[in-house]
Amino acid sequence: MNYRQGAVRIKKIEVMFIDWRRAHNCMATAKTGSFYLTETITLPAASPDGTRIAGSIDLGAYVNVATGQAIAIDQVDFVWQAGADYGNALNSMVASDGALTAQLTDLNPNGLFVRADNQSLIASGAINIDYTANLGTMTSDLFPDNHGNASLSESFMVVNDSLYLIGGNDNTISGASEVYVTARIRCRVVKLATKDWMAIAIQSTASDN
């Protein structure tokens, strides 16, 4: 876990696997340099256990079916902050021992978390909080949020027109202050060969279950 002033930032172990989203023979050409997309959702104060809050990012300006244009995601960071001063005291985010979780997907999960084998899952993050000790750990969430810094062949390719951010709390009521969950997404606009664009679209649709 890496901390920075005014926020809690989670970095996770990178586990690479090959599919059409990150295929080494996927013919992608970068049309832009790297840039960031961001989205923040707000978990209300004293939210009951199991609360889920949803937000979305419109990719309509970047994804184009006719030209094979898509978004290549290189990295996702999740940042948790609390209260009017956007602080990072973990015991201000929950009322007792529990967890805060976030997921980023490219299909609408209908306000719920998806299982980790869902192909629409781009990135996920979780903090398990020891309320008394004011300590946070990441114990079970090892999903890769760094897909490949140098090679487009390792990026997560998105051909859908929206991204969806879901956040929530488990095993505890959230704290007395609002909790803000922000996804910071480093990405590029790319052009895909027609067969690759179609393969990704088919896989994406097949995972919508």
C-alpha positions in Angstrom: 0.0 0.0 0.0 1.4 3.4 -1.0 0.2 6.5 0.9 0.3 10.1 -0.2 -0.7 13.3 1.6 -4.5 13.9 1.6 -5.4 10.6 0.1 -5.1 6.9 0.3 -3.8 5.4 -2.9 -3.7 1.6 -3.4 -1.1 -0.1 -5.6 -1.5 -3.8 -6.2 0.5 -6.7 -7.5 0.5 -7.0 -11.3 -0.8 -10.3 -12.6 -0.7 -10.4 -16.4 -2.8 -12.7 -18.5 -3.5 -12.9 -22.2 -6.9 -12.4 -23.8 -8.2 -10.2 -26.7 -8.1 -7.2 -24.4 -4.4 -7.6 -24.0 -3.4 -9.8 -26.9 0.2 -9.5 -28.1 -0.9 -9.8 -31.7 -3.6 -7.1 -31.3 -2.9 -4.6 -34.1 -3.3 -1.2 -32.2 -1.9 2.1 -33.3 -1.8 5.0 -30.8 -3.6 8.1 -32.0 -2.8 10.2 -28.9 -0.3 10.3 -26.1 -1.3 9.3 -22.6 -4.0 11.4 -20.8 -6.1 10.9 -17.7 -9.9 10.4 -17.2 -11.3 10.8 -13.7 -14.5 10.1 -11.9 -15.5 10.5 -8.3 -18.4 8.9 -6.4 -19.5 9.9 -2.9 -20.4 7.5 -0.2 -22.8 9.3 2.1 -22.0 9.5 5.8 -23.3 6.7 7.9 -24.2 4.5 4.9 -25.4 1.1 6.0 -23.3 -2.1 5.4 -23.5 -3.2 1.8 -24.1 0.3 0.3 -23.1 0.6 -3.4 -22.7 4.0 -5.2 -22.3 4.2 -9.0 -20.8 6.7 -11.4 -19.9 6.7 -15.1 -17.5 8.2 -17.6 -18.8 8.9 -21.2 -16.3 7.7 -23.8 -18.5 8.7 -26.8 -15.9 11.3 -27.8 -13.1 8.7 -28.0 -14.7 5.4 -29.2 -15.9 5.2 -32.8 -17.2 2.0 -34.4 -16.8 3.1 -38.0 -13.1 4.0 -37.7 -12.1 1.3 -35.3 -11.2 3.8 -32.7 -11.0 2.6 -29.1 -9.5 3.5 -25.7 -6.4 1.7 -24.4 -6.2 1.8 -20.6 -2.6 1.5 -19.2 -3.2 2.2 -15.5 -5.9 2.8 -12.9 -5.5 4.3 -9.5 -8.2 4.4 -6.8 -8.0 7.2 -4.2 -10.1 7.3 -1.0 -10.7 10.6 0.8 -13.0 11.7 3.6 -14.7 14.8 4.9 -14.6 18.4 3.9 -10.8 18.6 4.0 -10.5 15.4 1.8 -8.3 13.8 4.5 -7.0 10.2 4.7 -7.6 9.1 8.3 -8.9 5.6 7.7 -11.0 5.5 10.9 -12.9 8.6 9.7 -14.1 6.5 6.7 -15.8 3.7 8.7 -17.6 3.3 12.1 -15.9 0.0 12.9 -13.7 -2.7 11.4 -14.7 -3.2 7.8 -13.7 -2.7 4.1 -14.1 -0.1 1.4 -14.1 -1.4 -2.2 -14.1 0.0 -5.7 -14.4 -1.5 -9.2 -14.1 -0.1 -12.7 -15.9 -1.9 -15.5 -16.7 -1.2 -19.2 -20.2 -2.8 -19.0 -23.0 -1.5 -16.7 -23.0 -3.7 -13.6 -26.4 -2.2 -12.6 -25.0 -0.7 -9.3 -23.4 -4.0 -8.1 -19.9 -5.4 -7.8 -19.0 -8.1 -10.4 -17.2 -11.3 -9.7 -13.5 -11.2 -10.5 -13.8 -13.5 -13.5 -16.1 -11.1 -15.3 -14.3 -9.9 -18.5 -15.8 -6.4 -18.1 -13.7 -5.8 -14.9 -10.9 -3.4 -15.7 -9.6 -2.7 -12.3 -10.5 -3.1 -8.6 -9.3 -1.9 -5.2 -10.1 -2.6 -1.6 -9.0 -1.4 1.8 -9.6 -3.6 4.8 -9.6 -1.2 7.8 -8.7 -1.9 11.4 -10.7 0.9 13.0 -9.1 0.9 16.4 -5.5 0.9 15.1 -6.4 3.3 12.2 -4.6 0.8 9.8 -5.5 -0.3 6.3 -4.4 -3.4 4.4 -5.0 -4.9 1.0 -5.4 -8.7 1.5 -7.5 -10.3 -1.2 -7.6 -7.9 -4.2 -4.8 -8.7 -6.5 -6.4 -7.7 -9.8 -3.9 -5.9 -12.0 -4.4 -2.1 -12.2 -1.2 -1.6 -14.2 -1.8 -3.2 -17.6 1.5 -2.2 -19.2 3.3 1.1 -19.2 5.2 0.7 -22.4 3.5 -1.6 -24.9 0.0 -1.2 -26.3 -0.1 -5.0 -26.6 -0.6 -5.1 -22.8 -3.2 -2.4 -22.4 -6.8 -3.1 -21.6 -8.8 -2.2 -24.8 -12.2 -0.7 -24.4 -14.6 -0.4 -27.4 -17.8 0.4 -25.3 -18.9 4.0 -25.0 -18.9 4.2 -21.1 -16.9 3.2 -18.1 -18.6 2.5 -14.8 -17.2 3.1 -11.3 -18.8 1.3 -8.3 -17.8 1.9 -4.7 -19.1 0.8 -1.4 -18.6 -0.4 2.2 -18.9 -3.9 3.7 -19.1 -5.3 7.3 -19.4 -1.8 8.7 -21.4 1.4 8.5 -19.4 4.2 6.8 -18.0 7.0 9.0 -19.6 10.3 10.1 -18.2 12.1 7.1 -18.7 11.5 3.4 -16.2 9.3 1.7 -15.0 10.1 -1.8 -13.8 7.4 -4.2 -11.9 8.6 -7.2 -10.7 6.6 -10.2 -7.8 8.1 -12.1 -7.4 6.3 -15.4 -4.4 6.7 -17.6 -5.3 5.9 -21.2 -4.7 6.6 -24.9 -6.9 6.7 -28.0 -6.0 4.0 -30.4 -7.0 2.6 -33.8 -7.6 -1.1 -34.0 -7.7 -3.4 -37.0 -11.2 -4.3 -37.9 -10.9 -8.0 -36.8 -9.4 -7.0 -33.4 -12.1 -4.4 -32.8 -14.8 -7.0 -33.5 -13.1 -9.6 -31.4 -13.0 -7.3 -28.4 -16.6 -6.2 -29.0 -17.8 -9.9 -29.1 -15.9 -10.8 -26.0 -17.3 -7.8 -24.2 -20.8 -8.7 -25.1 -20.3 -12.3 -24.1 -19.2 -11.2 -20.6 -22.5 -9.3 -20.0 -24.1 -11.9 -17.8 
